[in-house]
Amino acid sequence: MAKTPKQFAISSKLQENMCLLAQSQVFDDAEELLSSILGISMSAKQIQRVSECYGAEIENKVHYLIKKETGLTAPKIEELTYFMPDGSMIYTREEGWKEIKVGRIFQQKDIVKIQEDRQQITRSLYVCHLGEHKDFLGKMELYAERYRKKICVADGAKWIWNWASDTYPDMIQILDYYHAVEKLCAYAGLQYPDEKQRTKWIEKQKQLLLEDKVDKIIMDIEKQEPETPEAEKAQDNLLTYYKNNRNRMYYGTYRAKGYLIGSGAIESAHRNVVQQRMKLSGQRWSVKGAQQIVNLRVYKKSDRWNEVVDFIKQAA
């Protein structure tokens, strides 16, 4: 049976340090750091037990709040807010490669221009779930209910758009511009063997996308005769993707309103929140253990570590 926090007989400050190290380091490295920096001997296994325990406490709290529909009663925030959900894979002992859903939530005011062509997001709230998208979306909704003006920027996964349309009909939906361009390039690579011709065609389509002319792109591609069976398949894929998402592809309009049109922020979240810890060399996660540690990491990256400290103090 797993221990509860009150059974550890370890000071709250030491438990906090153990959790802080565990959310960023392999457990063996956390053991070494505790010893070398603080002169405290604590086994990697004990660090794992303590950190997973509090990761489980976070999971229990989130499910409790979802059940109580806490988000529904939260005061509404008027600031325009982005929701970027996506999935990536981590390896688990029980199920092999398994998708972890990641969500990044941030407000328009938190996007700061640091160079002429570069922006930085100064503050974000992260959500992670290793498992079914319905459970992940329940976690997202816990926070989404707080915001009155919402934008979803995503890569075209059906479950994301279904959620946005069914749950928040007024949410602005934007297909990630770079995924739209990627589909164009996949088709062009098969249809135009000549590099100059291919590059010229792609640049023209990218400009049309930025002018809200997705319908023209669709009509023009429908008139083209595929050069090979592979090009024909890519053409079909491209047309289906664009037709299914045409109402999410008015990039000129979005940019004129100051909206983000790319989901680079969620790609960054995968790297910084998930991969930098969960894909370190030698990691072999159980499904539960992975969720528990990523919960700690989410709270740290969301600037909510004080809530973990409160958990620990209450339990110690």
HELIX and SHEET records of a PDB file:
HELIX    1   1 PRO A    5  GLN A    7  5                                   3    
HELIX    2   2 SER A   12  ALA A   22  1                                  11    
HELIX    3   3 PHE A   27  LEU A   33  1                                   7    
HELIX    4   4 LEU A   34  LEU A   38  3                                   5    
HELIX    5   5 ALA A   44  LYS A   67  1                                  24    
HELIX    6   6 THR A   70  THR A   73  1                                   4    
HELIX    7   7 GLN A  108  ASP A  110  5                                   3    
HELIX    8   8 HIS A  133  ALA A  144  1                                  12    
HELIX    9   9 LYS A  158  THR A  167  1                                  10    
HELIX   10  10 TYR A  177  GLN A  191  1                                  15    
HELIX   11  11 GLU A  195  LEU A  209  1                                  15    
HELIX   12  12 VAL A  214  LYS A  223  1                                  10    
HELIX   13  13 PRO A  229  ASN A  245  1                                  17    
HELIX   14  14 ARG A  246  ARG A  248  5                                   3    
HELIX   15  15 TYR A  251  ALA A  256  1                                   6    
HELIX   16  16 GLY A  264  ALA A  269  1                                   6    
HELIX   17  17 HIS A  270  GLN A  275  3                                   6    
HELIX   18  18 GLN A  276  MET A  278  1                                   3    
HELIX   19  19 VAL A  287  LYS A  301  1                                  15    
HELIX   20  20 TRP A  305  ALA A  315  1                                  11    
SHEET    1   A 5 LEU A 125  LEU A 130  0                                        
SHEET    2   A 5 GLY A  96  GLN A 107 -1                                        
SHEET    3   A 5 THR A  81  THR A  92 -1                                        
SHEET    4   A 5 LYS A 150  ALA A 154  1                                        
SHEET    5   A 5 ILE A 172  LEU A 175  1                                        
SHEET    1   B 2 ILE A 111  GLN A 115  0                                        
SHEET    2   B 2 ARG A 118  ILE A 121 -1                                        
END                                                                             
